[in-house]
């Protein structure tokens, strides 16, 4: 051949690129305060902190831009949700947001949902809605599988997608918005006993998820509402800002949303103890549907005797964006975000010395960068979870204050003791409030215990 063929060689592995705070698109307004928004609407803690920290930005009433740091937190939460759904044999899929009106008319919900549905017509005059939930769509999908047998059940399908609800008065940021992210699972079982077993399993997964996030929650009896079915529970995070009123037995025997009670029930039906009242943020809702939808769309499976039988269904919602907001609402202080550590946008913030300081002249910045690089090499799962606050025109104290407000679980500082031999770094553990002084090796050992989904 006239020319030599060049052999491709893989490039040598590069050190992880440092993530500089000044390069992140996270428009912060950490000095802002006040209890009301520009339009005069009252703001709750989570809404105010998420706006100040550059996690979200308002687009229109009840609609928000999710900015990069907010998206990181949401994607981590979805990973944890995926892990819990896999534990109960969930299979992930994605269904269209546009839902044909005829499906909703068949179930009767086109009229029953009223003005809550966002409705539209295409150029051919065909009507659709933007799905607030997907019972009709998923049941039609399963009904189209004509060869479904009892051997393929239970079938547990779920998605994480944008949902739409025409709220008359959206408020409190992501706690009550018109466009939001939800995990919705739909289950199909061969009989009522199996469907109730599925119900218990998925409820257990919800409890496990909220426990892993460190969120206080209570499972309460709830109304079935427009979705329907014969049994329903809500997973509520107790909070003063919550829109749901709850009654609880102090001994844990009974818990309900007050909308399910007849009249003013004041004592526990199990032990007779006096019920206490609180408010809650609904972050999850489960429904045992029976054959409510499978009978409409003829979602059948074939029994061992080869007889077509209607599938017994359940549906299970989990508010992804609402969990983000509820976490900040109940875990944070008035001016500083505290994240469930699993879903913090970034786990670590590195703060080098101020430009022109003695610590900088003693190569404190270079020593801290070496910790960053060595940590990224030793703990590659944290390489993309670390931020270097390169705003060295500011004092360490000012940047530490900002880091505290943004809620990084760990902050590593090249302070006065970085000039010692060997250098000593300051490590702030935000969840415990501890301040540790560690060598480079000690910092890496401490961070080796950090978990990311």
N, C-alpha and C positions, 0 to 999 in steps of 0.2 A: 504494500500500500504506500501511496505517496506521502502520507502524513502519519505521524505517530499518534496512537490513541492515548489520550490522557486518562490515567486511572484516578477515579474520585477517591478522595480520602476524607474521612470524617474529621471535622475540626476538633482541635483540643478543647476539652471542657473549659468553659469560662467560669470565673467566680460570679456568683449571683450579683446582678446589678443592684446597687443601693437605691432604695426608694426614698426620694427626697420630698419632704413635706411641701416645699415651695412649688413643686411641680404637680401636686395633686389638685384636681378640680374639686375643691371642697370649700365653696364660698362660706366662710365662717363669720359670724357676728356675735362673738362670745361676750361682748360688753353689753348686749341688749338686755333689757329687763321688762318688767311690767306684766300685767295679767291679761291684757287685751291685745288683739290684733289691730292692724291699721284700719280695718273696716268696723271696729267697735265690738266685734264678736269676742266673747270671753275665750281665753286660751287655757287649755289644761297643761300640766307640767310636761307631758311627753310631746305635745305639739310644739310648745315653746322651745324645748331643748333640741328637738330634731331640726327645727328651722334654724336655730342659732348655730348648731354644729355643722350645718351644710349637708345634712342627710337627705332632706327633701326640700322642694321649692314649689310653692303653689302655682298651679297652671290655670285653674278655674274653680268655681264652687265645687268642693268635694273631689277635686282631681289634683294630682301632684306629680311633679317630676321626681323620680327616685334617682338621686345623685350617686356617683360611684361608691362612696363609703356606705350609703344606705343599701345599695345593690349587693355589696359584699356581705353585709350582715344578713340580708334576705337569702342570698344563695347558700350561706352557711346553714341557716335555719332549714332550708329546703333539704340540704344533705342529711341533717339529723332526722327530719321527717321521713325521708326516703329510707333511712336505716330502720326506723320503727315500722314502716309499712312493709318492708321486706321480711321483717320478723313475723308478720301475720300473713305472709304469702301474697302480698299485694303486687299487682302487675301494673306498671305505669304506662299510660297512653296519653294522647292529646286529642281533644275533641274540638270542633269548630266553635268559635264564640258566637257566630251567626246561627240562630236556631230557627227553622221554618215554623211559621205560625200554625200550620196544620197539626203539628205534633202537640202543641200546647192547646189547641182547640180540642183535640182528641181526649186529652186528660181533663179538660175543663178549666185549666189554669189560665188560658188566654184572657178569659173574662174575670176570673176570680182574683188574679194578681193586680188587676186595675192599673193605676198609673205608676206602679212601681217598676213595670217593665219599660225598658227603652225599646220603642218600636220603630221600624223603618220599612220602606218599600224599595225594591230594586227597580230598574228601568222598565221591567216587564210587568210591574204592578204586583209582584209577589211579596207577601208580607213576611217579615222576620222580627225576631227580638234579639237583643244582645243578652246572652245567657247570664242570669243571676245564679243559676244552678242547672244541672244537666240530667235530671231524672228521666225526662222524656227521650232525650237524645241517646243516652246510654242504653235504655231499655229497647229502643228501636234497633240499635246496633246489635244487641245480643239476640233479639228476635229474628234478625236477618240470618243468623247462623242456624240453618235448618237441621244440621246434624248433631246438635248439642246433646250429649248423653250425661247420665248421672255420674259417670266416671270422671267427667271434667269439672264436677262441682266439689267443693265450693269454688266459685269464680269471684275474685276480688280485684276489681279494676279501679284505678285512681288516676287523677291528674293534678297538676298544680298549674293554675291558669288565672288570667285576669277575669274578674267577674264584674257585672254592672248592675247597679240598682239606682233607680231615679229617686233618691232620697229627697223628701220635701225640704228638709233643712239640715244639710250636712254640717257637721261640726266636730270639734275636738280632733282635727287632723286625720290621722289614719284610723282613729277609733270609729268614726262614722263617716265614710266617704262614698262617693258614687262609683268609683272605679277602684278595685282592690284585688289582691291576690288571695286565692283560697286553694286549699287542698281538699278535693272532694272525692270520696271513695264510694263505690256502688258495689254491693255484694249480691250474689245469686246463690241460693242454697236449695237443696232438694226437699226439705221439709221444715216445718216451724221449729222443731227442736234444734236442727242444725243451724238455722238462721239465728236463733237466740244464742247459740254457742258462739257464732261469729260475732254477734253483737257484743258479747262479753269480752271476746279477744280484742276487738278494735278499741273498746273502751279502756281495756288494760293498756294498750299501746299509747293511747292519749295520756293516761296517767304517767306512764313511763317517760314520755316525751317531756311533759311539763316538769316532772321530777328532775330530769337531766338538766333542764334549764334553770332549776332552782327557783321556780315560780310557785308561790302559794296558790292553791286552787281548791275548789270544792265542786263535786259532781252533784247536780240537783235535778229533781224531776222537772220536766218542762212541757209546755204545750206543743202540739204537733204543727199548729199553724197552717200555712198554705201548702206545705209539703205533704202533710198528712201522715197516716200510719196510726198504729195503736200504742206505741211506746216511744218516749223521747226523753233524752237527758241533755243538759247543758253542762259544759265545763266552764266554770266561772272563776275569774281572778278577783278576789275581794279588793275593792278600791272605792274611795269616797266619790270619785268622778263617775263610777259605773252607772249605767242607765237602768239596770235591772235591780229590782228589789227582791231580796232573798230572805227566807226564814230557815234557821238552822237549829237543830237539837244540839245542845252543848256536849252531849255524850256521843254525838256522831250517828245517832240512829235514824235521823230523818233530815232531809234537805230538799227545799223546793223553791222554784220561782213563784212569787205570790200570785202570778196570773193563773196558776193551776189550781189554786185553792178556792173552795166554796166559802165565801164569807170570811170573817176574821178568825182564822185558826191560830190559837195562841199556845197550845200544848202539843207535845210530841205524841203522835198516835201509837208509838211503840212503848215509851217509858213514862209518858205523862209529864215529863219535864217541861218547863217553860221555854218556848222557842225564842231565840234572839233574832233580831233583824240586822241585815247589813246590805250593802250595795255591791254589785259585781260587774265586771267587764266580761261579756261572753266571748270566749276564744274558741270554743268547739261546740258542736251540736250533733247529736246522733239520733237516728230515727229507725225504728223497726217498721218497715212498710208493708210486710206481708205480700199480698198479690195486687195491691192497689194499682201499680203501673204495669206489672207483667200481664194482668188480665186485659188491660186496654190495648196493649201492643202485641199480645199473644207471644210473650217470651216464654217458650216452653223448652223442656228437656225430655229426653226419653228415659223412662224408668228401666230397671232390670227386666221387666216384662214387656219392654218396648212400647209402653203406653206414653203418650204425650201428657206431661203434667206442667202446670204453671210453676215457675220459679218463685221461691220466697225471697223477698228482697230487703235490703237495708241500705241506708245512705248515711254518710258520715262526713261532716264538714269541719274544717279546721282553718281559722282565719290566719293566714301567714302574716300579712301586713299588720293585722290587729295584734298578733302576738308580739311583733316587734315593738309596737307602741305601748302595749300593756306592760311589757318587760321594763321599758324605760319609766313608765308611769309609776310602777310600784317599787322598783329597786333603786331609783335615782334620788339624789337630794334635789333641793329646789334649783340649784345652779350647776350641778355636775351630773353627767350621765354615768350610770353604772350598768354595765351590760351583763347578761348571763355570759360567763367567760367563753363558752363554746361558740357564741355567735358575734363576739366583738369584731368590728370590721378589720381591725389590726390588733394583734396581741401585744406588740412591743413598740415603744417609742424610745429612740436613742437621742440624748440631748448633749451635744458637745459644748465646750466652753464658749463664753462670749468672745467675740473677736477683740484682740488686743489685750486680753486678760493674761495674768501670770500663768494660769493653767494652759492657755493656748500656746504661749511662748515655750512652755515645757513640753510641747507636743501632745497635749491632752487630746486634741481633736484626732490626731493620727492614731493614738492609742485606742480611742473609742471606735474609730473606723475598723481597726484591726479586730476588736471584739465582735463588731457587726459581721465582718467577713468570716472570721473563724466560726462564729455561731452559725452562719448560713451554710458553711461547709459541713459542720458537725451535725447540724439539725436542719436538713434541707426542707423539711415540712414547714419550718418557720421563716424560710428565706423570703417568701412573698407576703409574710404577715408582719413585717417589721418596717418601721418608718424612721428615717433620720431627720430630725428637726434642724434643718440647715439655716434657720433664720438667726445666724450668729451675731447679728446686730442687736439682738435682744438679750437681756440677762437670762441666766439659767432660771431664776425665780419666776420671771414672766412666762417662759416657755413651760415650766413645770406646772404653773397655774392653768395654762391652756390645756396641757396634757391631762390634767386632773378633770377639767370640764368635759373633754372629749371622751374620757372613760377608757383609755388604754389600760388593760389589766396590769401590765408591767411597764415601768419607765426606768431606763438605765442612764445614769448621769455621770459625766466626767467632771466631778467637782474638785474641791481643794485637795482631796487625798489622792487624786490621780498623779500628783507629783511625787508620791512616795515610791520607794523601791522595795518590792515590786508595786506597781500601780494598784490602787484600790478604787473600785467603782461603787457608786451609790445606786441601790436598786429599790424602787418603790413598788410594793405589792398593793395595788389599789383595793383588792377585795378584802384583804386582812388588815390594811392600814399599816403594815410593817415597813420599816426602812432598814435595809440590810447593807452592809459594807463588805464587798466581796472582791476577790481577785478575778482575773479574766476566766480562769478555770472554774471558779465558784459560780460566776454568772452563767456560764454555759451549762454547768450541772443543774442549777436551779431551773433554767429554762427547758431543760430536757424533760421536765415533768409536765410542761404545758401541752394541752390537748387541743387539736383543731379537727373539725369534721372533715 
